[in-house]
Amino acid sequence: DRIRVVLRNPYRAENDHHSGNRMALANIRERLALHFDAEAGIKTIATDGAYEVQIVMPYVKEKP
């Protein structure tokens, strides 16, 4: 009853990251909240060598 999307990219902590990345994540978080309310969420994880974004949202079937 849920869809989970995981996006993973290489990551080095010492690199200079763009502030636009935070804005993009905030926009996605806001859109999920507007469309699915509290049923969806987004989580980010920075590990050794990888930056991961996990998005969880409800699976909704189209009505015929």
PDB file of N, CA, C and O in Angstrom:
ATOM      1  N   ASP A   1       0.814  -1.207   0.000  1.00  0.00           N
ATOM      2  CA  ASP A   1       0.000   0.000   0.000  1.00  0.00           C
ATOM      3  C   ASP A   1       0.860   1.274   0.000  1.00  0.00           C
ATOM      4  O   ASP A   1       0.337   2.384   0.106  1.00  0.00           O
ATOM      5  N   ARG A   2       2.200   1.099  -0.121  1.00  0.00           N
ATOM      6  CA  ARG A   2       3.113   2.252  -0.140  1.00  0.00           C
ATOM      7  C   ARG A   2       4.133   2.072  -1.251  1.00  0.00           C
ATOM      8  O   ARG A   2       4.466   0.952  -1.640  1.00  0.00           O
ATOM      9  N   ILE A   3       4.611   3.174  -1.742  1.00  0.00           N
ATOM     10  CA  ILE A   3       5.682   3.189  -2.732  1.00  0.00           C
ATOM     11  C   ILE A   3       6.901   3.813  -2.071  1.00  0.00           C
ATOM     12  O   ILE A   3       6.809   4.855  -1.423  1.00  0.00           O
ATOM     13  N   ARG A   4       8.034   3.163  -2.246  1.00  0.00           N
ATOM     14  CA  ARG A   4       9.285   3.675  -1.677  1.00  0.00           C
ATOM     15  C   ARG A   4      10.278   3.858  -2.815  1.00  0.00           C
ATOM     16  O   ARG A   4      10.591   2.912  -3.537  1.00  0.00           O
ATOM     17  N   VAL A   5      10.771   5.081  -2.969  1.00  0.00           N
ATOM     18  CA  VAL A   5      11.747   5.409  -4.001  1.00  0.00           C
ATOM     19  C   VAL A   5      13.050   5.777  -3.307  1.00  0.00           C
ATOM     20  O   VAL A   5      13.060   6.595  -2.387  1.00  0.00           O
ATOM     21  N   VAL A   6      14.148   5.172  -3.749  1.00  0.00           N
ATOM     22  CA  VAL A   6      15.461   5.464  -3.175  1.00  0.00           C
ATOM     23  C   VAL A   6      16.367   5.968  -4.291  1.00  0.00           C
ATOM     24  O   VAL A   6      16.567   5.288  -5.297  1.00  0.00           O
ATOM     25  N   LEU A   7      16.911   7.160  -4.103  1.00  0.00           N
ATOM     26  CA  LEU A   7      17.856   7.755  -5.043  1.00  0.00           C
ATOM     27  C   LEU A   7      19.197   7.864  -4.332  1.00  0.00           C
ATOM     28  O   LEU A   7      19.272   8.368  -3.211  1.00  0.00           O
ATOM     29  N   ARG A   8      20.264   7.389  -4.989  1.00  0.00           N
ATOM     30  CA  ARG A   8      21.574   7.394  -4.344  1.00  0.00           C
ATOM     31  C   ARG A   8      22.621   7.908  -5.327  1.00  0.00           C
ATOM     32  O   ARG A   8      22.672   7.484  -6.481  1.00  0.00           O
ATOM     33  N   ASN A   9      23.455   8.830  -4.848  1.00  0.00           N
ATOM     34  CA  ASN A   9      24.544   9.397  -5.641  1.00  0.00           C
ATOM     35  C   ASN A   9      25.839   9.345  -4.840  1.00  0.00           C
ATOM     36  O   ASN A   9      25.812   9.303  -3.610  1.00  0.00           O
ATOM     37  N   PRO A  10      26.977   9.347  -5.540  1.00  0.00           N
ATOM     38  CA  PRO A  10      28.253   9.441  -4.828  1.00  0.00           C
ATOM     39  C   PRO A  10      28.311  10.730  -4.008  1.00  0.00           C
ATOM     40  O   PRO A  10      27.729  11.745  -4.392  1.00  0.00           O
ATOM     41  N   TYR A  11      29.014  10.681  -2.885  1.00  0.00           N
ATOM     42  CA  TYR A  11      29.052  11.831  -1.979  1.00  0.00           C
ATOM     43  C   TYR A  11      30.405  11.892  -1.296  1.00  0.00           C
ATOM     44  O   TYR A  11      30.926  10.888  -0.811  1.00  0.00           O
ATOM     45  N   ARG A  12      30.961  13.091  -1.270  1.00  0.00           N
ATOM     46  CA  ARG A  12      32.189  13.337  -0.501  1.00  0.00           C
ATOM     47  C   ARG A  12      31.906  14.518   0.427  1.00  0.00           C
ATOM     48  O   ARG A  12      31.542  15.600  -0.033  1.00  0.00           O
ATOM     49  N   ALA A  13      32.068  14.315   1.691  1.00  0.00           N
ATOM     50  CA  ALA A  13      31.721  15.320   2.702  1.00  0.00           C
ATOM     51  C   ALA A  13      32.512  16.612   2.525  1.00  0.00           C
ATOM     52  O   ALA A  13      32.008  17.680   2.874  1.00  0.00           O
ATOM     53  N   GLU A  14      33.726  16.551   1.999  1.00  0.00           N
ATOM     54  CA  GLU A  14      34.545  17.760   1.884  1.00  0.00           C
ATOM     55  C   GLU A  14      34.175  18.633   0.688  1.00  0.00           C
ATOM     56  O   GLU A  14      34.668  19.756   0.580  1.00  0.00           O
ATOM     57  N   ASN A  15      33.320  18.145  -0.213  1.00  0.00           N
ATOM     58  CA  ASN A  15      32.911  18.963  -1.371  1.00  0.00           C
ATOM     59  C   ASN A  15      32.023  20.122  -0.951  1.00  0.00           C
ATOM     60  O   ASN A  15      31.330  20.049   0.064  1.00  0.00           O
ATOM     61  N   ASP A  16      32.049  21.191  -1.737  1.00  0.00           N
ATOM     62  CA  ASP A  16      31.175  22.343  -1.516  1.00  0.00           C
ATOM     63  C   ASP A  16      29.825  22.042  -2.161  1.00  0.00           C
ATOM     64  O   ASP A  16      29.734  21.902  -3.380  1.00  0.00           O
ATOM     65  N   HIS A  17      28.786  21.944  -1.348  1.00  0.00           N
ATOM     66  CA  HIS A  17      27.458  21.593  -1.860  1.00  0.00           C
ATOM     67  C   HIS A  17      26.636  22.852  -2.091  1.00  0.00           C
ATOM     68  O   HIS A  17      26.758  23.839  -1.366  1.00  0.00           O
ATOM     69  N   HIS A  18      25.810  22.792  -3.102  1.00  0.00           N
ATOM     70  CA  HIS A  18      24.985  23.940  -3.469  1.00  0.00           C
ATOM     71  C   HIS A  18      23.814  24.102  -2.513  1.00  0.00           C
ATOM     72  O   HIS A  18      23.203  23.115  -2.103  1.00  0.00           O
ATOM     73  N   SER A  19      23.501  25.332  -2.160  1.00  0.00           N
ATOM     74  CA  SER A  19      22.345  25.586  -1.303  1.00  0.00           C
ATOM     75  C   SER A  19      21.052  25.265  -2.046  1.00  0.00           C
ATOM     76  O   SER A  19      20.013  25.048  -1.423  1.00  0.00           O
ATOM     77  N   GLY A  20      21.115  25.234  -3.373  1.00  0.00           N
ATOM     78  CA  GLY A  20      19.943  24.873  -4.167  1.00  0.00           C
ATOM     79  C   GLY A  20      19.473  23.461  -3.904  1.00  0.00           C
ATOM     80  O   GLY A  20      18.293  23.157  -4.080  1.00  0.00           O
ATOM     81  N   ASN A  21      20.388  22.584  -3.478  1.00  0.00           N
ATOM     82  CA  ASN A  21      20.000  21.211  -3.147  1.00  0.00           C
ATOM     83  C   ASN A  21      19.014  21.206  -1.986  1.00  0.00           C
ATOM     84  O   ASN A  21      18.019  20.482  -2.015  1.00  0.00           O
ATOM     85  N   ARG A  22      19.288  22.004  -0.975  1.00  0.00           N
ATOM     86  CA  ARG A  22      18.375  22.081   0.172  1.00  0.00           C
ATOM     87  C   ARG A  22      17.028  22.665  -0.230  1.00  0.00           C
ATOM     88  O   ARG A  22      15.986  22.237   0.267  1.00  0.00           O
ATOM     89  N   MET A  23      17.052  23.645  -1.133  1.00  0.00           N
ATOM     90  CA  MET A  23      15.807  24.246  -1.600  1.00  0.00           C
ATOM     91  C   MET A  23      14.988  23.225  -2.389  1.00  0.00           C
ATOM     92  O   MET A  23      13.768  23.159  -2.239  1.00  0.00           O
ATOM     93  N   ALA A  24      15.648  22.437  -3.220  1.00  0.00           N
ATOM     94  CA  ALA A  24      14.955  21.413  -4.001  1.00  0.00           C
ATOM     95  C   ALA A  24      14.311  20.375  -3.085  1.00  0.00           C
ATOM     96  O   ALA A  24      13.163  19.984  -3.298  1.00  0.00           O
ATOM     97  N   LEU A  25      15.043  19.930  -2.071  1.00  0.00           N
ATOM     98  CA  LEU A  25      14.480  18.966  -1.126  1.00  0.00           C
ATOM     99  C   LEU A  25      13.302  19.557  -0.355  1.00  0.00           C
ATOM    100  O   LEU A  25      12.315  18.865  -0.106  1.00  0.00           O
ATOM    101  N   ALA A  26      13.398  20.821   0.019  1.00  0.00           N
ATOM    102  CA  ALA A  26      12.293  21.487   0.716  1.00  0.00           C
ATOM    103  C   ALA A  26      11.069  21.568  -0.191  1.00  0.00           C
ATOM    104  O   ALA A  26       9.943  21.374   0.268  1.00  0.00           O
ATOM    105  N   ASN A  27      11.281  21.854  -1.475  1.00  0.00           N
ATOM    106  CA  ASN A  27      10.159  21.926  -2.423  1.00  0.00           C
ATOM    107  C   ASN A  27       9.490  20.564  -2.580  1.00  0.00           C
ATOM    108  O   ASN A  27       8.262  20.475  -2.604  1.00  0.00           O
ATOM    109  N   ILE A  28      10.284  19.510  -2.688  1.00  0.00           N
ATOM    110  CA  ILE A  28       9.727  18.160  -2.809  1.00  0.00           C
ATOM    111  C   ILE A  28       8.950  17.799  -1.547  1.00  0.00           C
ATOM    112  O   ILE A  28       7.852  17.247  -1.623  1.00  0.00           O
ATOM    113  N   ARG A  29       9.521  18.110  -0.395  1.00  0.00           N
ATOM    114  CA  ARG A  29       8.857  17.841   0.892  1.00  0.00           C
ATOM    115  C   ARG A  29       7.498  18.558   0.958  1.00  0.00           C
ATOM    116  O   ARG A  29       6.504  17.979   1.397  1.00  0.00           O
ATOM    117  N   GLU A  30       7.469  19.811   0.522  1.00  0.00           N
ATOM    118  CA  GLU A  30       6.232  20.600   0.538  1.00  0.00           C
ATOM    119  C   GLU A  30       5.189  20.023  -0.421  1.00  0.00           C
ATOM    120  O   GLU A  30       4.010  19.940  -0.080  1.00  0.00           O
ATOM    121  N   ARG A  31       5.618  19.631  -1.606  1.00  0.00           N
ATOM    122  CA  ARG A  31       4.680  19.059  -2.580  1.00  0.00           C
ATOM    123  C   ARG A  31       4.100  17.736  -2.088  1.00  0.00           C
ATOM    124  O   ARG A  31       2.913  17.469  -2.272  1.00  0.00           O
ATOM    125  N   LEU A  32       4.934  16.910  -1.464  1.00  0.00           N
ATOM    126  CA  LEU A  32       4.434  15.658  -0.905  1.00  0.00           C
ATOM    127  C   LEU A  32       3.398  15.929   0.178  1.00  0.00           C
ATOM    128  O   LEU A  32       2.363  15.264   0.233  1.00  0.00           O
ATOM    129  N   ALA A  33       3.671  16.893   1.027  1.00  0.00           N
ATOM    130  CA  ALA A  33       2.736  17.239   2.110  1.00  0.00           C
ATOM    131  C   ALA A  33       1.425  17.779   1.554  1.00  0.00           C
ATOM    132  O   ALA A  33       0.355  17.450   2.064  1.00  0.00           O
ATOM    133  N   LEU A  34       1.497  18.598   0.522  1.00  0.00           N
ATOM    134  CA  LEU A  34       0.281  19.158  -0.066  1.00  0.00           C
ATOM    135  C   LEU A  34      -0.573  18.084  -0.740  1.00  0.00           C
ATOM    136  O   LEU A  34      -1.801  18.127  -0.678  1.00  0.00           O
ATOM    137  N   HIS A  35       0.081  17.135  -1.373  1.00  0.00           N
ATOM    138  CA  HIS A  35      -0.656  16.118  -2.119  1.00  0.00           C
ATOM    139  C   HIS A  35      -1.103  14.951  -1.237  1.00  0.00           C
ATOM    140  O   HIS A  35      -2.223  14.462  -1.385  1.00  0.00           O
ATOM    141  N   PHE A  36      -0.238  14.500  -0.320  1.00  0.00           N
ATOM    142  CA  PHE A  36      -0.528  13.311   0.468  1.00  0.00           C
ATOM    143  C   PHE A  36      -0.700  13.574   1.958  1.00  0.00           C
ATOM    144  O   PHE A  36      -0.971  12.641   2.715  1.00  0.00           O
ATOM    145  N   ASP A  37      -0.551  14.809   2.393  1.00  0.00           N
ATOM    146  CA  ASP A  37      -0.617  15.180   3.804  1.00  0.00           C
ATOM    147  C   ASP A  37       0.467  14.415   4.572  1.00  0.00           C
ATOM    148  O   ASP A  37       1.609  14.360   4.116  1.00  0.00           O
ATOM    149  N   ALA A  38       0.144  13.840   5.697  1.00  0.00           N
ATOM    150  CA  ALA A  38       1.154  13.168   6.531  1.00  0.00           C
ATOM    151  C   ALA A  38       1.432  11.735   6.081  1.00  0.00           C
ATOM    152  O   ALA A  38       2.243  11.044   6.697  1.00  0.00           O
ATOM    153  N   GLU A  39       0.772  11.280   5.015  1.00  0.00           N
ATOM    154  CA  GLU A  39       0.955   9.903   4.551  1.00  0.00           C
ATOM    155  C   GLU A  39       2.251   9.720   3.755  1.00  0.00           C
ATOM    156  O   GLU A  39       2.634   8.584   3.478  1.00  0.00           O
ATOM    157  N   ALA A  40       2.928  10.797   3.384  1.00  0.00           N
ATOM    158  CA  ALA A  40       4.162  10.710   2.611  1.00  0.00           C
ATOM    159  C   ALA A  40       5.292  11.377   3.378  1.00  0.00           C
ATOM    160  O   ALA A  40       5.066  12.186   4.278  1.00  0.00           O
ATOM    161  N   GLY A  41       6.501  11.021   3.005  1.00  0.00           N
ATOM    162  CA  GLY A  41       7.641  11.639   3.665  1.00  0.00           C
ATOM    163  C   GLY A  41       8.899  11.503   2.832  1.00  0.00           C
ATOM    164  O   GLY A  41       8.968  10.711   1.892  1.00  0.00           O
ATOM    165  N   ILE A  42       9.885  12.292   3.202  1.00  0.00           N
ATOM    166  CA  ILE A  42      11.180  12.263   2.527  1.00  0.00           C
ATOM    167  C   ILE A  42      12.259  12.289   3.593  1.00  0.00           C
ATOM    168  O   ILE A  42      12.157  13.015   4.582  1.00  0.00           O
ATOM    169  N   LYS A  43      13.301  11.483   3.380  1.00  0.00           N
ATOM    170  CA  LYS A  43      14.395  11.400   4.341  1.00  0.00           C
ATOM    171  C   LYS A  43      15.702  11.402   3.558  1.00  0.00           C
ATOM    172  O   LYS A  43      15.798  10.780   2.500  1.00  0.00           O
ATOM    173  N   THR A  44      16.709  12.102   4.079  1.00  0.00           N
ATOM    174  CA  THR A  44      18.022  12.125   3.439  1.00  0.00           C
ATOM    175  C   THR A  44      19.052  11.524   4.385  1.00  0.00           C
ATOM    176  O   THR A  44      18.985  11.699   5.602  1.00  0.00           O
ATOM    177  N   ILE A  45      20.010  10.806   3.791  1.00  0.00           N
ATOM    178  CA  ILE A  45      21.062  10.160   4.572  1.00  0.00           C
ATOM    179  C   ILE A  45      22.388  10.359   3.843  1.00  0.00           C
ATOM    180  O   ILE A  45      22.510  10.034   2.662  1.00  0.00           O
ATOM    181  N   ALA A  46      23.370  10.889   4.545  1.00  0.00           N
ATOM    182  CA  ALA A  46      24.724  11.017   3.996  1.00  0.00           C
ATOM    183  C   ALA A  46      25.602   9.992   4.712  1.00  0.00           C
ATOM    184  O   ALA A  46      25.785  10.056   5.928  1.00  0.00           O
ATOM    185  N   THR A  47      26.137   9.054   3.948  1.00  0.00           N
ATOM    186  CA  THR A  47      26.998   8.022   4.514  1.00  0.00           C
ATOM    187  C   THR A  47      28.372   8.134   3.871  1.00  0.00           C
ATOM    188  O   THR A  47      28.627   9.033   3.070  1.00  0.00           O
ATOM    189  N   ASP A  48      29.233   7.229   4.225  1.00  0.00           N
ATOM    190  CA  ASP A  48      30.564   7.198   3.604  1.00  0.00           C
ATOM    191  C   ASP A  48      30.421   6.905   2.114  1.00  0.00           C
ATOM    192  O   ASP A  48      30.127   5.777   1.719  1.00  0.00           O
ATOM    193  N   GLY A  49      30.630   7.921   1.301  1.00  0.00           N
ATOM    194  CA  GLY A  49      30.649   7.729  -0.138  1.00  0.00           C
ATOM    195  C   GLY A  49      29.321   7.809  -0.846  1.00  0.00           C
ATOM    196  O   GLY A  49      29.290   7.706  -2.072  1.00  0.00           O
ATOM    197  N   ALA A  50      28.197   7.991  -0.126  1.00  0.00           N
ATOM    198  CA  ALA A  50      26.895   8.047  -0.801  1.00  0.00           C
ATOM    199  C   ALA A  50      25.957   9.038  -0.109  1.00  0.00           C
ATOM    200  O   ALA A  50      25.973   9.189   1.113  1.00  0.00           O
ATOM    201  N   TYR A  51      25.149   9.701  -0.918  1.00  0.00           N
ATOM    202  CA  TYR A  51      24.077  10.566  -0.420  1.00  0.00           C
ATOM    203  C   TYR A  51      22.784   9.947  -0.916  1.00  0.00           C
ATOM    204  O   TYR A  51      22.612   9.724  -2.115  1.00  0.00           O
ATOM    205  N   GLU A  52      21.884   9.673   0.002  1.00  0.00           N
ATOM    206  CA  GLU A  52      20.665   8.942  -0.344  1.00  0.00           C
ATOM    207  C   GLU A  52      19.436   9.746   0.032  1.00  0.00           C
ATOM    208  O   GLU A  52      19.371  10.353   1.100  1.00  0.00           O
ATOM    209  N   VAL A  53      18.461   9.738  -0.868  1.00  0.00           N
ATOM    210  CA  VAL A  53      17.163  10.354  -0.611  1.00  0.00           C
ATOM    211  C   VAL A  53      16.121   9.245  -0.691  1.00  0.00           C
ATOM    212  O   VAL A  53      16.041   8.527  -1.687  1.00  0.00           O
ATOM    213  N   GLN A  54      15.324   9.113   0.365  1.00  0.00           N
ATOM    214  CA  GLN A  54      14.261   8.109   0.404  1.00  0.00           C
ATOM    215  C   GLN A  54      12.916   8.829   0.436  1.00  0.00           C
ATOM    216  O   GLN A  54      12.669   9.677   1.294  1.00  0.00           O
ATOM    217  N   ILE A  55      12.058   8.478  -0.508  1.00  0.00           N
ATOM    218  CA  ILE A  55      10.722   9.071  -0.584  1.00  0.00           C
ATOM    219  C   ILE A  55       9.714   7.945  -0.406  1.00  0.00           C
ATOM    220  O   ILE A  55       9.787   6.925  -1.090  1.00  0.00           O
ATOM    221  N   VAL A  56       8.778   8.133   0.510  1.00  0.00           N
ATOM    222  CA  VAL A  56       7.720   7.156   0.754  1.00  0.00           C
ATOM    223  C   VAL A  56       6.389   7.866   0.566  1.00  0.00           C
ATOM    224  O   VAL A  56       6.163   8.952   1.099  1.00  0.00           O
ATOM    225  N   MET A  57       5.507   7.224  -0.210  1.00  0.00           N
ATOM    226  CA  MET A  57       4.186   7.801  -0.443  1.00  0.00           C
ATOM    227  C   MET A  57       3.170   6.666  -0.591  1.00  0.00           C
ATOM    228  O   MET A  57       3.545   5.538  -0.912  1.00  0.00           O
ATOM    229  N   PRO A  58       1.899   6.955  -0.362  1.00  0.00           N
ATOM    230  CA  PRO A  58       0.893   5.907  -0.482  1.00  0.00           C
ATOM    231  C   PRO A  58       0.688   5.508  -1.945  1.00  0.00           C
ATOM    232  O   PRO A  58       0.816   6.324  -2.859  1.00  0.00           O
ATOM    233  N   TYR A  59       0.368   4.233  -2.134  1.00  0.00           N
ATOM    234  CA  TYR A  59       0.013   3.736  -3.462  1.00  0.00           C
ATOM    235  C   TYR A  59      -1.473   3.946  -3.632  1.00  0.00           C
ATOM    236  O   TYR A  59      -2.276   3.386  -2.885  1.00  0.00           O
ATOM    237  N   VAL A  60      -1.841   4.753  -4.612  1.00  0.00           N
ATOM    238  CA  VAL A  60      -3.236   5.091  -4.844  1.00  0.00           C
ATOM    239  C   VAL A  60      -3.617   4.615  -6.243  1.00  0.00           C
ATOM    240  O   VAL A  60      -3.015   5.034  -7.232  1.00  0.00           O
ATOM    241  N   LYS A  61      -4.608   3.748  -6.323  1.00  0.00           N
ATOM    242  CA  LYS A  61      -5.096   3.256  -7.613  1.00  0.00           C
ATOM    243  C   LYS A  61      -6.027   4.297  -8.228  1.00  0.00           C
ATOM    244  O   LYS A  61      -6.804   4.954  -7.535  1.00  0.00           O
ATOM    245  N   GLU A  62      -5.924   4.426  -9.550  1.00  0.00           N
ATOM    246  CA  GLU A  62      -6.833   5.328 -10.264  1.00  0.00           C
ATOM    247  C   GLU A  62      -8.220   4.728 -10.287  1.00  0.00           C
ATOM    248  O   GLU A  62      -8.380   3.526 -10.500  1.00  0.00           O
ATOM    249  N   LYS A  63      -9.218   5.556 -10.068  1.00  0.00           N
ATOM    250  CA  LYS A  63     -10.602   5.075 -10.149  1.00  0.00           C
ATOM    251  C   LYS A  63     -11.017   5.037 -11.610  1.00  0.00           C
ATOM    252  O   LYS A  63     -10.717   5.960 -12.367  1.00  0.00           O
ATOM    253  N   PRO A  64     -11.723   3.949 -12.022  1.00  0.00           N
ATOM    254  CA  PRO A  64     -12.145   3.828 -13.425  1.00  0.00           C
ATOM    255  C   PRO A  64     -13.177   4.861 -13.845  1.00  0.00           C
ATOM    256  O   PRO A  64     -13.612   4.867 -14.996  1.00  0.00           O
TER     257      PRO A  64
END
